[in-house]
Structure formats: structure tokens, C-alpha cells
Amino acid sequence: MTEGGQADLAYRYLCTVGFFWRSFGLDAQELPLTNRVLALPAPEDRRTVLRALEVNVNGLGATGQLQAVEARLREILTLCQELGDLDAAAFTSLSLAHADLEAARAEQAWERVQQVLEGEPERMSGGFQTPRGRMVWPSARRAAAYWNWAGMNRPWTTPPWPAGITGRSGTAGRNSRPRT
């Protein structure tokens, strides 16, 4: 499959099948194949490369290769920034925060989470959000809550923008019950 200029096909296959590996917990088992595909010449489509690297980082994480995960996440973050994919960059930053926490760099992890929270207005400035982009805010807030719970003595932060810019007013939604 990888002979005779089929590297592009191998990358696209990896991007597609990687979702199923994740769903069935096969990331660690399929890491050797992922590494073989990434050793091939990269396709011109940088988004395909980005997705393939994301599949690879899942496998590395599943096998406990934390230093390799951190290095791959930094590579992914650089590629996200080159592509202007702010949603993917935000999620990658949150993943790097988790890697920092695993490496006992809690202060650096907290700073990454704060950067993602503070970058929300820039991500939202286009008006349109991808489904993935809509998950950045709750994921960052969950990370902030974890560090608050974990004894970091960090207060919950309020959104760094005025209410109404993105519809987040800080109050409960219309379908919410009052908190007691």
C-alpha cells in the first residue's frame, strides 16, 4: 500500500481509520503502523499531516511515551498555528497542559489553560464556530476546575470579555434550574 507514490493514500487511510482505533481502544496496538506511515514522505495537504500526527499522539499516549507525546504535541501546535486552525491549536494547548501536569509542571500547565481561556475572544471573532471549536470553552473550563479542585488555589476565572460578545453572560441558561 505504501509503495509507488501511495504515501498520500496511506496518510488519508491513517486519518480515517485512526478514529475507529480510538473508539475501540486500539491506539497502542496500531502505533507501529502509525509510525510507518509517518516515516513516508508527507503529502502536500498539511491538514492531512495534522490529522495523522493527532492519530500518532493518541498511540504514543496509549503506550505511556510521555516525552514523545509532548514533542509530538509541540509539533502539532506549530502546524496548527501555521494553518491558522485556532480550534485545533486550543485543544493542542490543553493537551500540552495535561502533559505538563503529568511531568509535574503544574504552574506551566495552569498558564497554558489560562492562555486558552484568554484566547477565546480571538477564536470567536469570526462569528462561525466549528463543532470542535464549541468544545474548547467547556474543555478549558473543566481543566480550570480540575486545577482548582486539585489544590492549585486558583480561583475560578470569569470570561475575559464583556457579557454579550458571544452570548455567555455568566448566568444560568433559560432551561437551567436555580442553583441551591
N, C-alpha and C positions, 0 to 999 in steps of 0.2 A: 504494500500500500504506500510505502514511503519512497519507492524508487521512481526514477524517471520524471522528476518535476511534480511529484504528487504531494509535496510538502504542504502546499496550501490546503489541499483536501484533508490532510492529516490534522492540521490545525483546526479546521472547521469541524471535523469529526470530534476532536477533543472538546471543543467548546460545547457541542451539542450533548455528547454522552456524559460530560462531567456533571451536568445537572442530575442525571439519573444515578450516577455514582454517589453523589451527595445524599440523595433521597434514600438510597439503600445502604448507606454506610460503607461504601466500597472505596473511599478515598485512599486509604492506606494501601489496599490491595492493588490498586491501579496506578500508584505512584511511579513504578518503573516505566510504564507506558507513557505517562505524562512527561517524564524526564527525557525519554527517547524522542518524543515529538518536539519538545523544546530545544533539543540538540540540532534539529533540522534548520535549514535557512528560514528565517521569519518571513511571513507573507507581507505584501505591501500594505494591506489593510491593518492599521495599527490597533483598531478596536478588536479585531480577531486576536491579535497578540495579547491585548489586555485581558480578554476573557480566558485565554489559555493560561496566562500567568495566574489568574484567580483560581482556576481549577488546580493548578500546581500547588498554590499556597494551602489549599484545603488538604491536599495529600500530605504535604510537609507537616502541617499541624496535627493531622491524624496520627502521624508516626512520632510525634514529640520532638521534632527537629526545630527547637525554638529559635536558634540563631539563624538557621536557614529561612525560617518563616519571616523573621524580622528583616533580613536582607531582601527577600522577595517582596515584602510589603513596601519597602522603600523604593524598589524598582517600579512597582505598580503605581505608587503615589506620583513618582516622577512622570510616568506615562500618562496618568490621569490629568496631570497639570498641563502636559504638552497638548493633549487632546481637548482641553477645556471642559472636561467632564467633572463638574463640581460635585455632583451627587456621588460618583464613584470615589472621588478624592476625599469627600467627607467620611464615607464608610471606611475607606482605607485608613484614614487618620484614627478612626475609632478602633480599628483592628490593631493599629500600631500602639494605641493607648493600652489595649489589653496585653500586647506583647511587653510593653514597658512595665506593666504591673506584674506580669509573670517573672520579669527579670529584676524584681524588687526596686524598680524606679517609679515609685508611686507618685512622687511630685511631678515628674515629667509626664506621667500618664494623665494626671489631673489637668495639666496645662494643655495637653492635646484635646481633651474633652472640652475644655473652655474655649479653645480656638474653634472647634466645630460649632459650638453654640453661638459664638460671636460672629461666625461666618454665615449664619442663617440668612440675614437680610440680603447679602450679596447673592446667595443661591436663589433667593426668592424674587430677585429684582426683575427677572424676565416675565413673571406672571404665570408661566406654564410650569408645572412640575410633573416629572415622570413618576410612575408608581414607586420606583425605587427612591426617588427624592423625597416623597412624602413620608418615608420611613426614617429619614435621617434624624428629624427632630425627636420623635419618641425614643429612638435608639440612643441619642446623645443624652436625653433626659434620664433614661434608665441607667446609663453609665454614671451620670452625675449622682443619681440616687444611690447607686451602689457604693460609690466612694464616700458619700455622706454616711451611709449605714456602716461602712467598714471602719469608721472611726477616723476619717481624714479630717474631721472637724470643719468641713466645708459647708457653708450654708447653701440652701437651695438658691440658685440664682434666678433672677427674673429675666425675661427676654430682653436683650439689649436694644430693642427698638420700641417705639411707641405703639400702644394698642391700636389696632385697626389697620396696620400696614398689611398684615397677612390674615387678618381675621382672628388672630389669637388675642383675646382680651384679658386672659388670665382668670376669667370666671368660668363657672361650670357651663357646659352646653345646655341647650334647651331640653334635651332628653335626660339630663342628669338629675339625680336626687340630691337634695341638700346634704351636705356633709354634717355629721353629728359628732 
